[in-house]
Amino acid sequence: MAFNGFSRWMTRCMTAAGNAGMNPLEILVLHHVNHRDRQKRLTDIAFLLNIDDLHTVNYALKKLQKAGLVEGERRGKEMFYSTTQAGVELCDAYREVRERCLVDSLKVMEFDHDDLTAVAALLRNLSGFYDQASRAAASL
């Protein structure tokens, strides 16, 4: 349920930011490529998003390149990705919508930074438990 709500939020926030039609994975990949203004490799993006299926991340990157939001630079055998100016501007617009619609709502509910940090830590731990359980199930 939480994943569906988060996915719906991401797509609607991106639509409000000015780019309708992107799926949740494309939005996550775009934001990760934009994060810290550093080039990233496909494997790094997939690892940090906890995605085993590299081809789904690669497909999202190709769609983002075609849309002019991401560009790739080949170095040896590897491709390094970064956001274009249009990609940076879209991430900035997304952040503005997120602040206005989501963060301000959390302030009204009196969540503070420490509360959100604790929730984020719990979600990371749950993700780790699910990963461990999936490895155990795969070995049965």
PyMOL commands that place a pseudoatom at each C-alpha (Angstrom):
pseudoatom trace, name=CA, resn=MET, resi=1, chain=A, elem=C, hetatm=0, pos=[0.000, 0.000, 0.000]
pseudoatom trace, name=CA, resn=ALA, resi=2, chain=A, elem=C, hetatm=0, pos=[2.762, 2.449, 0.909]
pseudoatom trace, name=CA, resn=PHE, resi=3, chain=A, elem=C, hetatm=0, pos=[4.601, 1.696, -2.343]
pseudoatom trace, name=CA, resn=ASN, resi=4, chain=A, elem=C, hetatm=0, pos=[1.446, 2.376, -4.375]
pseudoatom trace, name=CA, resn=GLY, resi=5, chain=A, elem=C, hetatm=0, pos=[0.823, 5.637, -2.541]
pseudoatom trace, name=CA, resn=PHE, resi=6, chain=A, elem=C, hetatm=0, pos=[4.437, 6.720, -2.995]
pseudoatom trace, name=CA, resn=SER, resi=7, chain=A, elem=C, hetatm=0, pos=[4.370, 5.792, -6.696]
pseudoatom trace, name=CA, resn=ARG, resi=8, chain=A, elem=C, hetatm=0, pos=[1.166, 7.747, -7.225]
pseudoatom trace, name=CA, resn=TRP, resi=9, chain=A, elem=C, hetatm=0, pos=[2.667, 10.717, -5.357]
pseudoatom trace, name=CA, resn=MET, resi=10, chain=A, elem=C, hetatm=0, pos=[5.837, 10.692, -7.480]
pseudoatom trace, name=CA, resn=THR, resi=11, chain=A, elem=C, hetatm=0, pos=[3.966, 10.612, -10.792]
pseudoatom trace, name=CA, resn=ARG, resi=12, chain=A, elem=C, hetatm=0, pos=[1.494, 13.319, -9.787]
pseudoatom trace, name=CA, resn=CYS, resi=13, chain=A, elem=C, hetatm=0, pos=[4.232, 15.507, -8.340]
pseudoatom trace, name=CA, resn=MET, resi=14, chain=A, elem=C, hetatm=0, pos=[6.203, 15.144, -11.585]
pseudoatom trace, name=CA, resn=THR, resi=15, chain=A, elem=C, hetatm=0, pos=[3.100, 16.019, -13.607]
pseudoatom trace, name=CA, resn=ALA, resi=16, chain=A, elem=C, hetatm=0, pos=[2.604, 19.143, -11.477]
pseudoatom trace, name=CA, resn=ALA, resi=17, chain=A, elem=C, hetatm=0, pos=[6.294, 19.967, -11.996]
pseudoatom trace, name=CA, resn=GLY, resi=18, chain=A, elem=C, hetatm=0, pos=[5.680, 20.012, -15.738]
pseudoatom trace, name=CA, resn=ASN, resi=19, chain=A, elem=C, hetatm=0, pos=[6.453, 16.541, -17.091]
pseudoatom trace, name=CA, resn=ALA, resi=20, chain=A, elem=C, hetatm=0, pos=[3.502, 14.184, -17.375]
pseudoatom trace, name=CA, resn=GLY, resi=21, chain=A, elem=C, hetatm=0, pos=[3.951, 10.577, -18.401]
pseudoatom trace, name=CA, resn=MET, resi=22, chain=A, elem=C, hetatm=0, pos=[7.068, 9.569, -16.470]
pseudoatom trace, name=CA, resn=ASN, resi=23, chain=A, elem=C, hetatm=0, pos=[6.839, 6.344, -14.491]
pseudoatom trace, name=CA, resn=PRO, resi=24, chain=A, elem=C, hetatm=0, pos=[8.086, 6.017, -10.892]
pseudoatom trace, name=CA, resn=LEU, resi=25, chain=A, elem=C, hetatm=0, pos=[11.355, 4.308, -11.867]
pseudoatom trace, name=CA, resn=GLU, resi=26, chain=A, elem=C, hetatm=0, pos=[12.202, 7.045, -14.363]
pseudoatom trace, name=CA, resn=ILE, resi=27, chain=A, elem=C, hetatm=0, pos=[11.533, 9.667, -11.691]
pseudoatom trace, name=CA, resn=LEU, resi=28, chain=A, elem=C, hetatm=0, pos=[13.721, 7.878, -9.142]
pseudoatom trace, name=CA, resn=VAL, resi=29, chain=A, elem=C, hetatm=0, pos=[16.521, 7.417, -11.680]
pseudoatom trace, name=CA, resn=LEU, resi=30, chain=A, elem=C, hetatm=0, pos=[16.357, 11.069, -12.756]
pseudoatom trace, name=CA, resn=HIS, resi=31, chain=A, elem=C, hetatm=0, pos=[16.588, 12.279, -9.162]
pseudoatom trace, name=CA, resn=HIS, resi=32, chain=A, elem=C, hetatm=0, pos=[19.423, 9.915, -8.367]
pseudoatom trace, name=CA, resn=VAL, resi=33, chain=A, elem=C, hetatm=0, pos=[21.409, 10.987, -11.430]
pseudoatom trace, name=CA, resn=ASN, resi=34, chain=A, elem=C, hetatm=0, pos=[20.836, 14.618, -10.418]
pseudoatom trace, name=CA, resn=HIS, resi=35, chain=A, elem=C, hetatm=0, pos=[21.827, 14.021, -6.767]
pseudoatom trace, name=CA, resn=ARG, resi=36, chain=A, elem=C, hetatm=0, pos=[25.039, 15.798, -5.718]
pseudoatom trace, name=CA, resn=ASP, resi=37, chain=A, elem=C, hetatm=0, pos=[25.689, 16.952, -9.284]
pseudoatom trace, name=CA, resn=ARG, resi=38, chain=A, elem=C, hetatm=0, pos=[28.083, 14.046, -9.977]
pseudoatom trace, name=CA, resn=GLN, resi=39, chain=A, elem=C, hetatm=0, pos=[28.156, 11.627, -12.886]
pseudoatom trace, name=CA, resn=LYS, resi=40, chain=A, elem=C, hetatm=0, pos=[27.002, 8.118, -12.063]
pseudoatom trace, name=CA, resn=ARG, resi=41, chain=A, elem=C, hetatm=0, pos=[27.356, 4.690, -13.653]
pseudoatom trace, name=CA, resn=LEU, resi=42, chain=A, elem=C, hetatm=0, pos=[24.438, 2.362, -14.364]
pseudoatom trace, name=CA, resn=THR, resi=43, chain=A, elem=C, hetatm=0, pos=[25.615, -0.111, -11.716]
pseudoatom trace, name=CA, resn=ASP, resi=44, chain=A, elem=C, hetatm=0, pos=[25.877, 2.624, -9.076]
pseudoatom trace, name=CA, resn=ILE, resi=45, chain=A, elem=C, hetatm=0, pos=[22.371, 3.872, -9.828]
pseudoatom trace, name=CA, resn=ALA, resi=46, chain=A, elem=C, hetatm=0, pos=[20.898, 0.365, -9.641]
pseudoatom trace, name=CA, resn=PHE, resi=47, chain=A, elem=C, hetatm=0, pos=[22.812, -0.428, -6.440]
pseudoatom trace, name=CA, resn=LEU, resi=48, chain=A, elem=C, hetatm=0, pos=[21.684, 2.702, -4.614]
pseudoatom trace, name=CA, resn=LEU, resi=49, chain=A, elem=C, hetatm=0, pos=[18.080, 2.185, -5.713]
pseudoatom trace, name=CA, resn=ASN, resi=50, chain=A, elem=C, hetatm=0, pos=[18.340, -1.494, -4.631]
pseudoatom trace, name=CA, resn=ILE, resi=51, chain=A, elem=C, hetatm=0, pos=[17.396, -2.775, -8.089]
pseudoatom trace, name=CA, resn=ASP, resi=52, chain=A, elem=C, hetatm=0, pos=[18.867, -6.080, -9.271]
pseudoatom trace, name=CA, resn=ASP, resi=53, chain=A, elem=C, hetatm=0, pos=[17.454, -5.834, -12.786]
pseudoatom trace, name=CA, resn=LEU, resi=54, chain=A, elem=C, hetatm=0, pos=[20.000, -3.600, -14.535]
pseudoatom trace, name=CA, resn=HIS, resi=55, chain=A, elem=C, hetatm=0, pos=[18.101, -3.629, -17.815]
pseudoatom trace, name=CA, resn=THR, resi=56, chain=A, elem=C, hetatm=0, pos=[15.104, -1.836, -16.241]
pseudoatom trace, name=CA, resn=VAL, resi=57, chain=A, elem=C, hetatm=0, pos=[17.371, 0.954, -14.998]
pseudoatom trace, name=CA, resn=ASN, resi=58, chain=A, elem=C, hetatm=0, pos=[19.163, 1.041, -18.361]
pseudoatom trace, name=CA, resn=TYR, resi=59, chain=A, elem=C, hetatm=0, pos=[15.811, 1.352, -20.164]
pseudoatom trace, name=CA, resn=ALA, resi=60, chain=A, elem=C, hetatm=0, pos=[14.797, 4.219, -17.858]
pseudoatom trace, name=CA, resn=LEU, resi=61, chain=A, elem=C, hetatm=0, pos=[18.110, 5.964, -18.599]
pseudoatom trace, name=CA, resn=LYS, resi=62, chain=A, elem=C, hetatm=0, pos=[17.566, 5.579, -22.352]
pseudoatom trace, name=CA, resn=LYS, resi=63, chain=A, elem=C, hetatm=0, pos=[14.077, 7.086, -22.054]
pseudoatom trace, name=CA, resn=LEU, resi=64, chain=A, elem=C, hetatm=0, pos=[15.446, 9.969, -19.973]
pseudoatom trace, name=CA, resn=GLN, resi=65, chain=A, elem=C, hetatm=0, pos=[18.170, 10.553, -22.572]
pseudoatom trace, name=CA, resn=LYS, resi=66, chain=A, elem=C, hetatm=0, pos=[15.599, 10.567, -25.371]
pseudoatom trace, name=CA, resn=ALA, resi=67, chain=A, elem=C, hetatm=0, pos=[13.567, 13.123, -23.383]
pseudoatom trace, name=CA, resn=GLY, resi=68, chain=A, elem=C, hetatm=0, pos=[16.656, 15.330, -23.076]
pseudoatom trace, name=CA, resn=LEU, resi=69, chain=A, elem=C, hetatm=0, pos=[16.797, 15.084, -19.277]
pseudoatom trace, name=CA, resn=VAL, resi=70, chain=A, elem=C, hetatm=0, pos=[19.925, 12.933, -18.943]
pseudoatom trace, name=CA, resn=GLU, resi=71, chain=A, elem=C, hetatm=0, pos=[23.092, 12.602, -21.001]
pseudoatom trace, name=CA, resn=GLY, resi=72, chain=A, elem=C, hetatm=0, pos=[25.732, 9.904, -21.063]
pseudoatom trace, name=CA, resn=GLU, resi=73, chain=A, elem=C, hetatm=0, pos=[29.483, 10.102, -21.482]
pseudoatom trace, name=CA, resn=ARG, resi=74, chain=A, elem=C, hetatm=0, pos=[31.449, 6.994, -22.412]
pseudoatom trace, name=CA, resn=ARG, resi=75, chain=A, elem=C, hetatm=0, pos=[34.712, 6.415, -20.557]
pseudoatom trace, name=CA, resn=GLY, resi=76, chain=A, elem=C, hetatm=0, pos=[36.389, 3.247, -21.684]
pseudoatom trace, name=CA, resn=LYS, resi=77, chain=A, elem=C, hetatm=0, pos=[33.780, 0.504, -21.475]
pseudoatom trace, name=CA, resn=GLU, resi=78, chain=A, elem=C, hetatm=0, pos=[31.524, 2.348, -19.049]
pseudoatom trace, name=CA, resn=MET, resi=79, chain=A, elem=C, hetatm=0, pos=[28.907, 5.029, -19.490]
pseudoatom trace, name=CA, resn=PHE, resi=80, chain=A, elem=C, hetatm=0, pos=[28.623, 7.855, -16.957]
pseudoatom trace, name=CA, resn=TYR, resi=81, chain=A, elem=C, hetatm=0, pos=[25.301, 9.690, -16.688]
pseudoatom trace, name=CA, resn=SER, resi=82, chain=A, elem=C, hetatm=0, pos=[24.488, 13.231, -15.620]
pseudoatom trace, name=CA, resn=THR, resi=83, chain=A, elem=C, hetatm=0, pos=[21.461, 15.483, -15.845]
pseudoatom trace, name=CA, resn=THR, resi=84, chain=A, elem=C, hetatm=0, pos=[21.133, 18.047, -18.591]
pseudoatom trace, name=CA, resn=GLN, resi=85, chain=A, elem=C, hetatm=0, pos=[20.105, 21.605, -17.771]
pseudoatom trace, name=CA, resn=ALA, resi=86, chain=A, elem=C, hetatm=0, pos=[16.507, 20.587, -18.540]
pseudoatom trace, name=CA, resn=GLY, resi=87, chain=A, elem=C, hetatm=0, pos=[16.855, 17.660, -16.111]
pseudoatom trace, name=CA, resn=VAL, resi=88, chain=A, elem=C, hetatm=0, pos=[18.212, 19.921, -13.365]
pseudoatom trace, name=CA, resn=GLU, resi=89, chain=A, elem=C, hetatm=0, pos=[15.367, 22.400, -13.902]
pseudoatom trace, name=CA, resn=LEU, resi=90, chain=A, elem=C, hetatm=0, pos=[12.771, 19.615, -13.777]
pseudoatom trace, name=CA, resn=CYS, resi=91, chain=A, elem=C, hetatm=0, pos=[14.229, 18.268, -10.511]
pseudoatom trace, name=CA, resn=ASP, resi=92, chain=A, elem=C, hetatm=0, pos=[14.131, 21.806, -9.089]
pseudoatom trace, name=CA, resn=ALA, resi=93, chain=A, elem=C, hetatm=0, pos=[10.474, 22.197, -10.119]
pseudoatom trace, name=CA, resn=TYR, resi=94, chain=A, elem=C, hetatm=0, pos=[9.691, 18.791, -8.571]
pseudoatom trace, name=CA, resn=ARG, resi=95, chain=A, elem=C, hetatm=0, pos=[11.365, 19.897, -5.327]
pseudoatom trace, name=CA, resn=GLU, resi=96, chain=A, elem=C, hetatm=0, pos=[9.223, 23.046, -5.238]
pseudoatom trace, name=CA, resn=VAL, resi=97, chain=A, elem=C, hetatm=0, pos=[6.023, 21.011, -5.650]
pseudoatom trace, name=CA, resn=ARG, resi=98, chain=A, elem=C, hetatm=0, pos=[7.225, 18.519, -3.023]
pseudoatom trace, name=CA, resn=GLU, resi=99, chain=A, elem=C, hetatm=0, pos=[7.939, 21.324, -0.545]
pseudoatom trace, name=CA, resn=ARG, resi=100, chain=A, elem=C, hetatm=0, pos=[4.576, 22.958, -1.146]
pseudoatom trace, name=CA, resn=CYS, resi=101, chain=A, elem=C, hetatm=0, pos=[2.410, 19.816, -1.128]
pseudoatom trace, name=CA, resn=LEU, resi=102, chain=A, elem=C, hetatm=0, pos=[4.220, 17.274, 1.019]
pseudoatom trace, name=CA, resn=VAL, resi=103, chain=A, elem=C, hetatm=0, pos=[6.737, 18.883, 3.359]
pseudoatom trace, name=CA, resn=ASP, resi=104, chain=A, elem=C, hetatm=0, pos=[4.368, 21.662, 4.416]
pseudoatom trace, name=CA, resn=SER, resi=105, chain=A, elem=C, hetatm=0, pos=[1.729, 19.004, 5.211]
pseudoatom trace, name=CA, resn=LEU, resi=106, chain=A, elem=C, hetatm=0, pos=[4.208, 17.158, 7.409]
pseudoatom trace, name=CA, resn=LYS, resi=107, chain=A, elem=C, hetatm=0, pos=[4.892, 20.375, 9.314]
pseudoatom trace, name=CA, resn=VAL, resi=108, chain=A, elem=C, hetatm=0, pos=[1.164, 20.764, 10.016]
pseudoatom trace, name=CA, resn=MET, resi=109, chain=A, elem=C, hetatm=0, pos=[1.183, 17.214, 11.420]
pseudoatom trace, name=CA, resn=GLU, resi=110, chain=A, elem=C, hetatm=0, pos=[4.037, 18.329, 13.697]
pseudoatom trace, name=CA, resn=PHE, resi=111, chain=A, elem=C, hetatm=0, pos=[6.578, 15.845, 12.344]
pseudoatom trace, name=CA, resn=ASP, resi=112, chain=A, elem=C, hetatm=0, pos=[10.069, 17.104, 12.911]
pseudoatom trace, name=CA, resn=HIS, resi=113, chain=A, elem=C, hetatm=0, pos=[13.372, 16.176, 11.293]
pseudoatom trace, name=CA, resn=ASP, resi=114, chain=A, elem=C, hetatm=0, pos=[14.180, 13.586, 13.984]
pseudoatom trace, name=CA, resn=ASP, resi=115, chain=A, elem=C, hetatm=0, pos=[10.813, 11.847, 13.464]
pseudoatom trace, name=CA, resn=LEU, resi=116, chain=A, elem=C, hetatm=0, pos=[11.383, 11.610, 9.720]
pseudoatom trace, name=CA, resn=THR, resi=117, chain=A, elem=C, hetatm=0, pos=[14.955, 10.396, 10.252]
pseudoatom trace, name=CA, resn=ALA, resi=118, chain=A, elem=C, hetatm=0, pos=[13.667, 7.611, 12.513]
pseudoatom trace, name=CA, resn=VAL, resi=119, chain=A, elem=C, hetatm=0, pos=[11.007, 6.588, 9.983]
pseudoatom trace, name=CA, resn=ALA, resi=120, chain=A, elem=C, hetatm=0, pos=[13.603, 6.543, 7.186]
pseudoatom trace, name=CA, resn=ALA, resi=121, chain=A, elem=C, hetatm=0, pos=[15.896, 4.331, 9.293]
pseudoatom trace, name=CA, resn=LEU, resi=122, chain=A, elem=C, hetatm=0, pos=[13.019, 1.946, 10.009]
pseudoatom trace, name=CA, resn=LEU, resi=123, chain=A, elem=C, hetatm=0, pos=[12.171, 1.716, 6.306]
pseudoatom trace, name=CA, resn=ARG, resi=124, chain=A, elem=C, hetatm=0, pos=[15.827, 0.980, 5.439]
pseudoatom trace, name=CA, resn=ASN, resi=125, chain=A, elem=C, hetatm=0, pos=[15.875, -1.774, 8.077]
pseudoatom trace, name=CA, resn=LEU, resi=126, chain=A, elem=C, hetatm=0, pos=[12.654, -3.277, 6.739]
pseudoatom trace, name=CA, resn=SER, resi=127, chain=A, elem=C, hetatm=0, pos=[14.110, -3.243, 3.238]
pseudoatom trace, name=CA, resn=GLY, resi=128, chain=A, elem=C, hetatm=0, pos=[17.143, -5.135, 4.550]
pseudoatom trace, name=CA, resn=PHE, resi=129, chain=A, elem=C, hetatm=0, pos=[14.929, -7.710, 6.266]
pseudoatom trace, name=CA, resn=TYR, resi=130, chain=A, elem=C, hetatm=0, pos=[12.984, -8.258, 3.042]
pseudoatom trace, name=CA, resn=ASP, resi=131, chain=A, elem=C, hetatm=0, pos=[16.240, -8.626, 1.077]
pseudoatom trace, name=CA, resn=GLN, resi=132, chain=A, elem=C, hetatm=0, pos=[17.529, -11.186, 3.569]
pseudoatom trace, name=CA, resn=ALA, resi=133, chain=A, elem=C, hetatm=0, pos=[14.242, -13.108, 3.508]
pseudoatom trace, name=CA, resn=SER, resi=134, chain=A, elem=C, hetatm=0, pos=[14.198, -13.111, -0.302]
pseudoatom trace, name=CA, resn=ARG, resi=135, chain=A, elem=C, hetatm=0, pos=[17.713, -14.614, -0.372]
pseudoatom trace, name=CA, resn=ALA, resi=136, chain=A, elem=C, hetatm=0, pos=[16.603, -17.275, 2.113]
pseudoatom trace, name=CA, resn=ALA, resi=137, chain=A, elem=C, hetatm=0, pos=[13.510, -18.066, 0.053]
pseudoatom trace, name=CA, resn=ALA, resi=138, chain=A, elem=C, hetatm=0, pos=[15.587, -18.315, -3.134]
pseudoatom trace, name=CA, resn=SER, resi=139, chain=A, elem=C, hetatm=0, pos=[17.778, -20.968, -1.516]
pseudoatom trace, name=CA, resn=LEU, resi=140, chain=A, elem=C, hetatm=0, pos=[14.858, -23.262, -0.595]
for i in range(1, 140): cmd.bond("trace and resi %d" % i, "trace and resi %d" % (i + 1))
show_as sticks, trace
zoom trace
